[in-house]
Amino acid sequence: MSINQKNLAEIRAEIARNHELLDRIHSVRQAVRGYTTVPADQRGAAAAPLRAMLAAAPGKRTFKLLAQGDSWFDYPPGTDLIDCLHSTHGHTITNLAVAGSTLNDEAYGPVPRELFGLPFGPLQSDDPSRIVELVHRIQQDRPQALLLSAGGNDIAGDEFFPFINNARSGLPPVNQEVLDGVVNGTFKTAYQYLIDTALQAAGGAFRMPVFTHGYDYPWPDGRGVFSFLGCKVGPWFDESFKRKNYPNQNADDLLVRRGVVAKFIDAVNTMLAGLAAQPAYAGKLFHVNLTGTLSGCADWANELHPGNAGFATLADKIDAALQANV
């Protein structure tokens, strides 16, 4: 652990200082998202098909989970992985994810200031950090597993531009030196900090394996998200590709673009799989490789997010990993 990273003693001290505020944050979350923490047998008539499915599959278990992540766990325009794990597989999930989050945010940043309209105070330095919130919930909820989703926003949008070389430069499409430095340096360090701190928070009191994923291969075709206010969010890759002279005039052009982005997804997955393979994490950390699950452009709602059916298919793989390892 870096000298500048908060250790568990410092985190617990920050929890003590912010205990009341952290509980308020949780209360507001529950008011908005608390449906995901309701057990299947208490969900009313609408959950009858789910209960029937669970009853017909006695070997299938449901778990009490904690999730921290980005829009793959918190996607307001449609369903996301957490929605699917809750509604299709019956898990109860306390979800700390916030759409747009970077790995940097999740490891080192504060709890978002305007989370569901709840202001946190005048100074950024006074805000509790997300690692503190995560440890607080681990200690309060004692989840059976922790789900992490992070990294996509760190290399999407404006951040994507320096990762690729100009198509007219004669260089390989991906700036491999930049990619390796970010994924195997910055990303790996942040992920290890999140994972190690979470595992230390659970300690020997209860078993809480951690599950990561590394996304699937999107189609960088210029599609973004349109909110109900008509404001466009995204696209996340198209502008950088245009400025670096990668056209999108036909199917072959799009396949070239997708191949470039796939190298980023592969790098993240390889790094996370390498972490999970370390002896120190045996039985504690599991990586779910989602690449190659969604093959068609129609499986994606936009450049960064699958459609509802796509998220459901991906959630099936995460549930299978939970069934096998929790």
N, C-alpha and C positions, 0 to 999 in steps of 0.2 A: 504494500500500500504506500502511495506517495506521501511525503511529509505534509502535502497540502490537502490530501483527502481526509474527510472526517472519519475518525475511527468510531467504533461502536459506543465507546464511553462518551465521546463528544455528541454523538447523535442522541443518545439517551438523555444527556443533559439538555439538549435542545428540545426534545420531546417534553421534558419536565417544564421548561419555560413556556412552551406553546401548547400545553395539553388542552386547554380550553378551546383555543382556536382550532386545533386539529379536530377536536370533537365536533365543533360547529361545521367545519368543512365536510366531515363525514355525514353529518345530519342533512346538510344541503344535498350532497350526492345522493343520499338515500331517498330524499324527496323526489329527485328527478329520475334516478336509475335504480331505485330499490327493488324494482320488479325482478332483477336478475339474482337477488339474494333469497327469493321465495322458493322453498323446496317444492318439488314437483307435486307432492301430495296435497299441497295447500294452494294450488294455483287456480282452482275453480274448474268450471265445466269446459272452458276453452282448452285446457291441458289434458282432457280425457284421452285423445289419441296418443299423446306422449306417454301417459301412464299405462295405456294398453300396450304400447311398444315395449316399455320397460318390463312390464309383467311377463311379456312373451319372450323376453331375453334375460333369463335369470342370471346369466353370467355377466351381464353388463352392469357396471356399477356407476353411481353418480358421486361426484366429489364436491367438496367445499373448496373453491379456488379463489385466488387473489390474482388480479391482472394489472400490469402496468404497461403502458404502451402509447402508440400513435393511432392514426386513423384506421389501421387494420383492426384495432380493438374498439374504435370509437368513430363510426362513420355515420353522421347524422342523416345524409340523403338516402341511405338504404340500410340494409342489414350489414353486420360485420361478423368477425370471427366469434366475438363474445356473445352476440345475439344468437348465433347458430349453436354454439356450445350449450347455451342455456335452453333455447326453445326446442332444439332437435335432439339433444343428448341428455337433457335433464339436470345439468350441473348448476349449482348455485355459485354465483361469482360476484365478489366485490371488485368493482372495476374502477381503477384509478387513472385509466388512460385518458388522454386529451388529444383530439385530432390536431395535427400539425406539429406534434412534439418531435424534437430531435433526440438522438441518443445523448447529446450534450445536455439537453434539458433534463432528461430523466436521471442522469447520473449526478449532475452538478447544479442544476437550476432550481429556482424556487417553484413552489406550487403556483400555477397560473393565477394571476391577480383577480381576474374577473370570472372565476369559475362559477358558472350558473348565476352570475350577477352578484356574487359575494365578494365585496372589496376586502383587501387584506391590510390596508394601512398606507401611510404616505411614502414610506421609504422601501425601496427594493431590498435593502440589506436587512430589513426587519422581518421580511417574509420567511416563513418556514420553508425549508428545502424539500424537494420531492423525495430525496432519499430518507429524510426524517419522516415524512408521511408514510412512506413504504414500510419502514421499520415499525412505526407505530401500529399500522394495520396488521403487520405480521404478529406482533405481540398481543394485540387485542383479539384478532380473529383466529389465530392458530390454523391457517389454511393447510389443506392437504397437499397443495402444490401451488407454485407461483408460475405464472405465464408472463413472458417478456416479449415485447415487440418494439424494435427500435433500429434505426439506421437509415431507413428509406428517405426520410426528410433531410438527412445530412448531405445527401448526394443528389437530391432532386431540386428542381427550380433553378435559381441563380447559382447555386453551389455546383451544379452539373457542368457549367461552362469550362472551368479549368481542367476538368478531368479528361476532356477529349481534345485531340489535335485536329487542325483544319484538314478537311478532305483533300485540299490542294497542296498540302505541305510535303507530301511524300512520306510522312511519318505514319506509323500504325495509328488506327483510329483512337485507341485508348492511350492516355498518358500513363503508362504502367508504373512509373516511378511514383507519381502522385497517388495513384490508386493503392499501391502497396503500402505507402507510408501512412495513408489515412486508415485503411482497413486493418492492417496488421500492427499499426502503432496506436493511433488515436482510438479507433473503435474497440480494439482488443482490450486496451487498458480500461476504457469506460465500462465495457461489458463485465470484465473481471471484477471491477469495483462493485458494480450492482450485484453480481452473483455472490461474491464473497461476503458482502455486507448482509445480504438477505439470508444466506446460510448461517452466518454468525448470529443473526437475530433470532433464528429458530433454535440454534444451538443444539444441545442434547435434550431439550424439553419435548420436542416432537419432530417427526420427519416431515420435511417440506422440500421435495425435489423441485428443481427449476427447469422449465421448458422454454427453449428458444425456437424461433423459426427465422428463415432468411428470405421470405417473400417468394414470388414466382416471377416468370418472365413476362413483363408487360409489353404492350404494343404502343410505341411512342408516335402516335398518329395525329397528335394535336387536339385530342378531345380533353376538355376540362370538366369541371363540375359547375352547374348552374344552381344557385340557391333560389329559394322562393322569392327573394327580393330582386332577382334578375342579375345579381352580381356573379361574375365568373371567377371561379377559383381554379388555377391551373390554366393551360397545361404545364407540365413540369419538365419536359424534355424538348419539346418542339422548337422553342425559340433558340436554344443553344445549338441544336442541330442545324437550324436554318443559318445562324450566324457563322457556323463552321462549315457551311457548304455541303451539307448532307440533304439532298432533296427528298421530297415525299410525293412523287408524281405517280408512282405505280406500286404494285405489290412487291416488286424486287427492291425498290428503294426502302420500303417499310421493313422488309426482312433484314436489310443492312443495318438500319437503325436498331432494330430489335436485337440483332447480334451484338451490337456495341453495348447496349444496356445489359444484356445477359452476362457479359464479362463482369459487370459490377455485382450483379446478383450472385454469380458464382463465387466471386471473391469473398463476399460476406458469408455465404454458406460454408465455404471451405474454412474460413477462420472460426466460425462458431462450431463446426463439426470437430475441428482440431481442439478447441477448448474442452468440448464434451468428452473427447478421447483421453484427456489427461488423467493419469491414475488418481490424482488428488480429488477429482470430481466423480469418480466411479460411484454409481448409484445415487448421485446427487444432482447431476446436470445431464439433460437430454436435449439433443437438437433434432427438430423435426424438419426434414428437407422437403419443402413444398415445390421445388422446381420441377417443371414438366407436368404438373397436374392439370393446368389449364392451357390447352393448346391453341384454341381459336381466339381471334380478335373479338368475336361476339361474346366470349366469356367475361370480357372486361367492360366496365361501365365507362372508364376513361383511362388516361395514361398511367394512373397510379393505383386504381382500385378495381377489383373484380366486381361483377354484378352480383346480385343476390344469390343466384344459383352457384356462381363461382365460389363465393365465400362459403356456402354450405358444403361444397365438395372439399374445400381446403380444411374446413372444420372437422370433417370426417377423419382426416389424417391426424389431426391433433388429438382428437378423442381416442383414436387407436393407440397413440403413444401414451396417453394417460392410462388407458385400460391395461397396457402392458407393463407400466413402470411405477404406478402409484401403489 
